[in-house]
Structures are given as structure tokens and as C-alpha cells.
Amino acid sequence: MKLSLTLWLLGFLLKRALRRKPRFREQLERMHGLDWGIATEDLQVARYYRMTPKGVTTGKGLPVDLDLELRFQDQDSALRILKKPTQQAFLDGMVAGDVRLVGDSADMNKLQKLLKYL
């Protein structure tokens, strides 16, 4: 339940940043958008985010056409890492086997640049 709420809140914050923060909008325009998602390995909790310079859409589940997926071992590890979404936290999670990156790591770098402006 906490993870679902956290992911919904993340979608709200992304939409708000697009409206209010010019640097966020500029960075997104340079990227020409980014489609990504977060889920647990068993897909009990999953949410996707489609970000373009014109808007952010979000929904439950993980479509197959995403650029990047972050798969967490369980809900507790997801919450622990997402509370402090630093590059080091993700690297430590990958080494420990708590996080699996599906997609291009360059997209992960793009995402981290965007999340700085939240």
C-alpha cells in the first residue's frame, strides 16, 4: 500500500514540476520525452510514467514499450531506495540484488537528471 501511494505521489510531483519548473521542462524538451516504469519483481505493484514536453501521463501496470524499467526485489527495498534516489543508492541496490534495471543505462542517467528538478 505504501509503495502504491508513493508511486502515485511521484506521478503527481512529475506533473507539477512540468507546470511549475522551467528547468524541468527544458531538460524534458532536450530528451524528447521519456517513458519509464517502476515495479516489484512479482509485478504486484507497478506504475508507468510517459513524459513529454506537453504532458505527463501515468497509470497502473507496465506496458511493454517502455524505455526504462526499474524492478525492485520487494516493496520494502523499493521504498528504502526511492526515499533517497541517489545514484549511489541505486548502485548499491543493484550490487545487492534489490534493483534490476531493464533498458538502457543512459535512460537511467536522463531520469536522474530530471528527478533533480522535482
Beta strands, then each sheet from edge to edge (+ up, - down):
strand 1: 34-40
strand 2: 46-52
strand 3: 55-60
strand 4: 68-72
strand 5: 99-103
sheet 1: 3+ 2- 1+ 4+ 5-
end
